[in-house]
Amino acid sequence: MTVAARLAADPAGAVRQHPEPQGETRGPRDAFQRDRDRIVHAIAFRRLRHKTQVFVAPDGDHFRVRLTHSIEVAQIGRTIARALGLNEDLTEALCLAHDIGHPPFGHAGEDALCAATAHVGGFDHNAHTLRALTHLESPYPRWPGLNLSWDMLEGLAKHNGPIANPSWALAEADAAFPLALDAWPSLEAQVAAIADDIAYDNHDIDDGLRAGILDLDQLCTVPLVAGRWQAVCRRHPDVPHARLARELVRDQIGIMVNDVIDETRRRVAEAGVETVADVRAAGRQLAGFSAAMAADERLLKRFMYATLYHSPSQVAVAQEARGVLARLFAAYADDPSRLPGEWRETLPEADPDRTRHIADFIAGMTDRYAITRHRDLIGPVALPEGF
């Protein structure tokens, strides 16, 4: 049984900030399919292949990066959307685009940019996703940005729920194309958000094991993991444990996905929503984990922060990564002639726009480009080459 199709976003009713001439669709695609394709063809999307997910990995070919993470989120999101009868294309587009605003070096890089821009309103990767897609990347001759649909921008802006106090970048995007920030987003956006959690909860386990920072004995202190590991071992009693780690990850993804599908159906029925507008006015999240799974997932996250994200090796790398971006920002602010031509020529005269312009440039860097620019302008970096 699916969630009623009337709760799926309708591409026929999609609107864009800048009207586009009819007859220039370049193939039989609806509005949300075009949104997805615009993301896939965006330079900002391609850069994700060299941006940190968990490990700073200029040479670590087997670890996830922002691009592979986004693709895995899209696979999970489409699966859930299909089971619920939602719009798969919008869900996929939201999943693929959700991390485009991340700077190099992940959250460590974001911390550095937050500190460097604190006096002009700070930096927020989610808001920067909107800024990148509506302002910074402009491949079309008639308008700035990718001119994505309202449903797409709304879902990116508030996939984690309503926003009472938007950052300056999100407030700017909302002023240009009002996104109803005080309401819940579509079910597609809610599914994209929970798909993100499922993806990184599990592929970070896979990467942590590969890096040798996690081990299975540690992981099995987490109730959710212990239960799935026992089930995997029962199914494959003659297979060496070293070969079962990825089966564990697959099992966990499957059980989480099924939980979200069942719980979302339950919440939708309980809320009695009949239209997409009802979803936005429901006053609560309708797509998500059951209470039991949410509690198990919180325990898993707590374990991952303690043993992986905040492990001594990761803390040391994050500290150096923050230093790389902080020093780059200072170098460009002190001598803007170091900026590439187009960025130098469009540098505003005064703050806040001047500082934000430099942050835009740095946020668009890949890990390896930031390392290269640091070596050229400042000197060597102390980041690991293997992972």
N, C-alpha and C positions, 0 to 999 in steps of 0.2 A: 504494500500500500504506500503510495506517495503522498506528500503534502499536496494539497489541491493546487493545480496549475495556476489558479488565479492569484496565488501568492508569489509567483515567479515574476521577476522584473520583465517588462515587455519592451523589446527593442523597437517596436513600431512606434512607441510613444516617446522615444529618447530624444532629447534636445541637446544642442551644443551651444556654447557661449557665442561662437561666431557662425552664423548661418553659412552653409556650404551649398554651392550651386548644384541643382539636380542634374542627374545624368553623368556625374563624374565619380561613380562609385568604384570604378576599376575592378569589376567583377561582381558576381551575385552574392554580396555579403550584407548582413544586417548591421545595425549600428554597433552592437556589442562585439560582433566578429571583427569589425573594423577597429574598434578600440584595442582588442587583443593584438591584432596585427600591427597596429601602430606602436604598441609597446615592444613587440618582438623585433621590430626594425629600428628601434631607437638606439642611438649611441649610448645613452645612459644605461640601457639594459645590457648591452654588450660589455660595458665596463665591469659589470658585476662578476665576470669570470675571474677578475684579479682583485676582488675585494674580500677581506676577511669575513668568515662566518664565526668560527671559534678560534682556529689556529691561524696565526700569521704565516702564510704558506707560499712564499715566492717560488719555492722549488718542490713543495710537497704535493705531487700530482694526485694522490689518492684521498686527500682530505676535501671535505665540502668547502665550497666558497659561496658567496652570496648568489651566484648564478645557479649552481646546482641545487642549493637550498630552495630557491624560488621555483625551480622546475619540480622538485619533490612536493612542495606545498601545492602547486597547481594540480599535480596528479591526485593528491589526497582530496583537494577541494572539489575537483570534478567528480570524483567517486561519490562524495557525499551529496553534491548537488543533483547528480543523476538519480540517486536513490530517493531523494526528497521531491523530485519533479521541479527543481528550480532551474534557472537559466544557467547552463553550463558554461557558455561563452563568457558571460559577465563574471562568473565566479573565477574562471581561469585567468581572465585578464587582471582581476584584482589580485590574485595570488602571484602572478608573474611580476606585477608592478610594485608590490607592497614594500620592498626594501630598496627601491631605486634611490631614495634619499640618504642612504647610509654613506658616511664618508669612509676613507680608507681606515683600516685597522678596527673596524666595528665600533663597539661601545667605547673603547679607549680613545679612538679618534674623535668620537662625538664629545667625550668629556673635554678634550683639548679645545675643540671649537667652541663649546659652551663657555669655557673660561675666557677664551680670546675675544668673544663677542658679548660678554656679559653686559657691558656698558651700552650696547645697542639692542638689547632684547634677547640675546642668547641664540642658541642653535638647537633645533629639534629635528631629528631625522624624519619623523612622520610628516611634519609640516614641510620639510625640505623636499619630500617626494612631490607634493603638490606644486611647489615652486619650480622644481626641475621640469615637470611635465606641462606646466601652464606658462612658463616664462623663459626658462634658460635654454631649453632645447626647442628650436624653431625651424624645422625642416621645410615648412610650407611657405609659399610666397605671399599669401593673403592675410595671415594672422600669426600671432606669437604662439608658442607652445604647440602641443599635438592636437589641440582642439578636441579633447576627449568628451564623451557624453557626461551629462550631469550625474547620472547614476554611477558612473565610474569614479568621478571626482569625489562625490559624496561618500562612496564606499571607502575610498582611500583615506579620506579626511577623518572618518569616525568609525572605522571598522571595529574599534574597541569600545564603542559606545558614544553617547552624547558628550559634547565638549562645552563646558561652562565658561572656561577662561582660555580661549585660543591664544597661542603664541602669535607674535607679530606676522610671521609668514603665513600662518593659516588664516589669520584675520584679514590679511591682504587678499588672499585667494577668495575668501568668502565675500569680501566687499565687491570683488570683480564679478563674481558669479555665485550668488547666495546658495549655500549648501545645507540650510536647515540644521545647523550644528547642535541645536537643543533637542533634536529628535533622534531616535534609534535609526540605524541604517537598514537597508534591505536585508533579507535573509541571506542573499548571496554574499554580502559583505560580512555578515556574522559568521557564515560558514568559512570564508577565507581566513578570518581571524583564528578560528579554532583549528583549522587545518595547519596554520603556521605553528601553533603550539604542539600539535601532534608530530609534525615533521621534526622540529628541533629537539623536542623531548627525546626522540628516538635516534635520529641520526647523530646527535651529539654523543650518545652512548657508543654508537659504532665507531665514531672518530676517536673518542676517549680511550676505548679498548685498543684501537690500532696504534695510538700514540704511546700506549703503555702507562698512561696516567690512571686509568681505571682498570680494575680486574673483576672477574665474575664473582669472587667471594665477597668483595665490597658491595657490588651491585645487589647481591641477593640479601643484603640487610634491608632493602626496600621491599615492602610487602608486594607491591604490584609486580616488580621484577621477579621476585622469588616464585610467585605463583606461575608466571608464564615460563620461567626457566624449568621448573619441575614438569610442566606439561610438555615442553619441548623434549626434555630428556626421556620422558616416558614414551614419546612417539618414536624416538630414535635412540634406543638403548645401546646400539652397537657402533654409533658414530662418535668419534673423538670430540670432546667438548670444544676444542679449538675451532671445529667446523660448524658449531651450532650457534655461535654468537649472532650471526646475521639472521638465522631462523628466529632467534629470540626477538630481534628488532622487528622482523616482519609480523610476528605474533602480536607484539604490543601495538603496532600500528593498527592491525586488524581489529583487536578488541576495543581500542579507543574509537576507531571509526564507527563500528557497530553501536557503541554506546551513544555517540553523538547522534546518529540517525534515530535511534529509538527515543532518546530523550527529547530531541527536537520535535518529533511527532507528538510526543506526550504534551509538551509545553504549548504547541500550536493548538492542539485540541482543547486543552485547559483554558487557554486565553480566548478561544472563540473568535479568532481573527478571521476575517472574510476577504480582505483586500490587502494590497501592498501598503496602502495608506494606513490600514489598521496595524500592520506590523510596525510601522514607524511611530505610531501613537500608542503602542502597547505599554510603554513605560518600563520595559524590562527586556533583557536578552532572551530571545526565543531559541537560538541555536547554541548548544553547548553541551558540556558533560553532565551526566547525572550527579547527584550529590555524592554518591559513593566514589565514582570515578574522579570527581573533582578533588576529593580529599586524598585519594591515592596519588593523583598527579601533583598535588602540592607537596607531598612527601618526596616524590621523585625529584621535583625541582629543588627542594631544599638540599637534598643529597648532592645534586649536580653542582649547585653553587658552592657547597662546602668542599667537594672533592675534585671538581674539574675547573669550573670558571674561576674560582678563587684559590686554586692550587698554587704553590710557590712559583713554579715555572711560568704559569700563566700570568700571575701578578707581576713578575719581573718583566715579561715581554710587554704587558700592557703599559707598564711604567715607561719603558723605552719608546713605545709607539706614541704615547701622549707627548713625550719630549720631542719626537720627530716633527709632529704637526705643530706643536707650540713654537718650535724654532723656525719652521717654515713660515708660519704666520707672521712672526716678528720680522723675518727677513723681507717678506713682501711688503709689510706695512712700513718698514723703515726705508725701503728703496723700491718703489713700485716699478721702476724701470726694469726690474728683474722679471716682471710678469710677461707672458707671451704677448705678441703684438695686439691681437684682437682684444684681449683682456686689459691690456695697458691703455689702449685707445678709448675704451669705454668706461674707464675708471672714473666714478663720480668725484666731484671736488671735495665734498664734505660728508661727515657722518650724519645719520647712521648708514647711508647708502654706501659710503666708501668702504667701511669695515665689512659690511655684508657682502659687497662685491668680491672682496678678497676671500671671504669664507666660502662663497659660491664656487670660486675657482678651486680651492683646496678640497672642498667636499666632493667635487667631481673627479678627483684624482683616484687612480687605482693604488693599491699598496706599493706595487713595484715602481710606479711613476713617482710617488712620494719619496721612496727610498732613493731613486735616481736623482731627483731634484735636490734632496738634502745633501747627497754626496757632492753634487756639482756646486751648490751654493754655500754649504756650511762645513761638511766633512763627513767622515764615515759614520755609520750607524751600528748599534750593537744588537741588531735583531738576528735571530737564527736563520740560517739558510735552508736547513732541511725541513723543518716545520716550525 
